[in-house]
Amino acid sequence: MALNFVLFLMASGFGIVKFNFYKYVFSLLLLENIGVTFDHTIQGGWFVSVLFFVSLFYFYIFKYFDKKYYNFYIPILVILGYTYMVHGTNGAIGAQLQIIGEVFNGGVIQGISAMGLGFLIHEFYRYLKTQNYIETLKSKIIYTLLEGYLLGFVVYETIMHKIHFKNLLILVIAFCGLFITFLLQRGYISKILNNKISGILGRYAYSLFLTHGFVIILFNYFYVKKNTDILFNHPYEILGIAIILALIFAVLVYHLVEVPAGKWLKKKFFPAN
C-alpha cells in the first residue's frame, strides 16, 4: 500500500494521474473500504482494508469464544451476510463501497461472509477426511469430471463471458465446490495443479493484485494512447503485453519490496520470532 502511494505520487508529478493526498491517507491507514470513504484510490486497496479488519474480527472470535459458540454463529453470519449482499446489490454481490441498509458496508459484509464461508469449508473438509474413501479408477474419473466442469465454469463465467444469471452467488457456490475438490485432490486435475510451479505463481498474487492497476495506467499512457490503431487491429496482442508487463512488475515488487519489507518488519516488531 505504501509503495502504491509513492508510485502514484511520482506519476502525478509527471501529469500521468491525478493524485489526492487526503484519499490516500485512508488507504495507508487501511480505512479505504470499511464504510468511511466515498470511492477507491489504490486498485485492490479496498480488499486489503477489509481483509485486515475482518481478520481481526475472526481472530478475536476464535481466541475468546468456545468452538461450540462460533460454530453456531458463523453460519448465521454467512447466511445473513450473503442475504444482505444479494438483495442489497440486486444479485451483483460486488458493490464494495455501497452502504446497505444505511448501516452496513458492502465490502465488510462481503469480507465477513467470505471468510466465514472459508471457515465452514475448512470444517467440512476436516469432516470429509474422517470418512472412509476408497480410491478407484471410476472415482478418479468422476472427481476429474467434476473438477473440470467447476473449473471451466468459474473461469468462463468470470473471465471469458458475462454471466446472464441475475444472482452472482452462483459463482460463489461453484468456487466453493471447486475449492473443496481441489483440497481433496481425488481427481487428476487437482493432482496435476498441486505442484511447485503453482506455488511459485501463487507467491506473486498479492503484489500482482495491488500493482497491476499502476502498470496498466503507465502502459496506456505511454503506448496505447499513442498507438490506437494497433489497439483496434491487435487487441489480444496488446492485452497479452499488458499482462506480461504486470506479471514482471509484480515479480520485481515481490522480491525487491514485499519480501525485504516483511523481513524488516518481523525483525523490528517480533524479534523473538
N, C-alpha and C positions, 0 to 999 in steps of 0.2 A: 504493500500500500504506500509506504514511504517512497519507494523507487518510482512508482507511478506519479506521485506528487512532483518529484523532481523532474521527471521526463516531460510531463505536460507543462510544467512551469518553464522549462527550457524551450519547448516547442512554441509556447505562446510568445516568447521573446522574438521569434522569427516570423510571427504572424501566421503560424500554421493552424493553431487552435485558439479558441477563446478560453481564458483561464479566470475563474472566480475563486479567489483565495478563501472566502468565507465558506463556500460549498465544500472545499477540500478539507477544511477543519473538521467537518462532520465525518468525512471519510477516514481521516487519520485517527480520530477518536472512536472509530468503529460504531458510529451512530447513523450511518448513511441510510439504513432502511429498517429502522425499528419503530417507525411511526412519527418521527420528529423532523423529517425532511420532506421537501416537495418533489425532488427529482434526483436522478442518479448523476454521479460525477465520473468515477472510475468504472470502466467496463468490468462487470463482475463484482464490484465492491459491495453491492447490496448483499450478495451471498456470504461474503466474509463476515460482515457485521451480524447477520442473522445467525450464522454458524457459531460465532463467538458467544453470543448471549444465550442461545438455545442450548449450547453445550454446557454452559454454567448452570442453566436451569436443570438439565437432566443429571448433571454431576451431583448436585445437592439432593435431588430425589433419590438417586442410588445410594448416596452416602448416609443420609439421615433417616430414611424410611425403610421399613422391612419389605422384603420382596412380596409378601402376600398383599401389601397395600398397593405398591406400584404396578403389580401385575393386574390389578383391578382398574386402577385409574388411567394408566397409559392407553389401553384400548379405547376408553371413553374419550380421551383427548384426541386420539387419532380420528375416531368417527366424527366427533363434533367439529374438529378442525377441517376435515375434508368436506363436511356438510356446509360449513361456512364458505369454504373456497368455491365449491361447485355452484351454490346459489348466489353467492356474492359477486361472482365473476361470470355468471351465466355459462358455466361449464369450461371457461378458459383456464382456470386454476392459476395461471402465472402472473396475476396482477400484483406484483410485489409492493408497489407504492400505495396501492389502494387501501383506504380505511373502510373496513366492512363493519356495518352496524354502528358507525360513528365512534367506535372504540378500538376495534382490533385491526392491526396492521396485517395486510395480506402476506408480506414476506415472513413475518414472525409466525403467523398461523401455518404457513407452508413449512417453515423450518420445524416447528413443534410436531406437526403431523408426520412429516417425512422421517425425522429422526426417531419418533415414536414407532413408526412403521418399521424402521430398521431394527429396533429392539425386538419387535414382535417376530420379524423374520429370523432373528438370532435364536429366539426361544423355540420357534417352530423347527428350525434346523437342528437344534440340540435334541428335540423330541424325535425327529426322523432318524437321527443317528443311533438312537437306542432301539429302533425297530429292526427286526431281522430282515435282511435283504440278501437275496441270492442272485448274484450276477450271472446272467445268461446272455447268449447272443441275441435272443429276442428282446430282452430288457434293454440291452445296449442300443439296439436299433430303435426301439420305441422312444427312449430318452433322447437319442440323437435327433429323431424327427421332431420331438417337442422342442428341443433346444434350437434347432434350425428354424422352426416356424416362429418361435418367440423372438429370436434374434433378428430374423428377416422382417418381422412385423414392426419391431421397435425402430430399427434402422430406417426402413422405408417410410414409416409414418412420421418420423421426426426430422429426417434429412432430405429425402428424395420426393416427398409428396406431402401435401397439406391435407390432413385427415378431415373428412367431411362430417364425421360423427360429432355431435354437438358437445358431448361430455368427455373432456380430455382425461378424466380419471381412468378411462380405459387404458391409456398409455402407462399410468402408474401401476395398474393391475398387471399388465403384460410384463413390465420391467421387474416387478416383484417375482413373477413366475420364472423369468429368465435368471434372475439373481439366485433364486433357490436352486434351480437346476445346475447352475454353474458352481454353486457351493457343494452340491452333492457329487458332482463330477462322475456321473454314471453314463454319460453319453460321450461319443467320440469328439464332438466339437469342444466341449468344456475341457476335455483332457488335452486336446491339441493346443488350446489357448492358454493352458496353465503351464507357462514356460518362462524362462529368464527374460526373453525379449519383451513379453507383455509387461513384466515387472519393471524393466528398464524404461519402457514407454510411459508407464504409469507415474514414475517419479517426476516427470516433467509436466504433468497435468495441471498442477496448481499454478506454476509460472506461466504456462500457456493460457490458462483461463484468465489471468489478470493482465497479461501484456499483449494479447493478440489484437485488442482494440487499438492500441497505440501504433502497432506495426501497420495495421490496415490503413489508419489515418495517414501515416507517412507515405505509404505506397500509393495511396490515392492522390495525395497532394503532389508528389514528385514525379509520378509516372502516368497514372490512369487519366487524370485531368488533361494532361498534355498529349495523350495518345488515345483519344476517344474512339477513333476508327478501329484501332486494334482491339479495344474492349468489345465493340459490337461484332467484329469479324472473328475474334478468337476468345470468346468469354470463358471457355473451360480452361484454356491455357493461362489466362490471367488469374483465374481462381486458383489454379494449381500453384502458380508462382507465389501468390499471396499466402497460401497455406504453408508452403515450404519456408518462406521468409519468417512467418510467425513461429514455426517449429524451431528454426535455427536460433532465433532470438530467445525463445523460451529455454532452450538448452544452455545458452550462454548465461542467461539470468540465473538459472538454477545453480550452475557451477561457480559463477562469479559473485553472486549476491545471496541467494537463498541459503545455500549450504554454509558459506563462511559466516553469514549473519546469524544463522541458527546456532552454530558452534560458539560464537562470541557471546550470544545472549545466554546460552546454557551455562557457560563458564562464569559469566557475570552474576547471574541471579541464582544459579543452582550449582555452586562449586562442589558440593558434596557428591553430586551425581556424575 
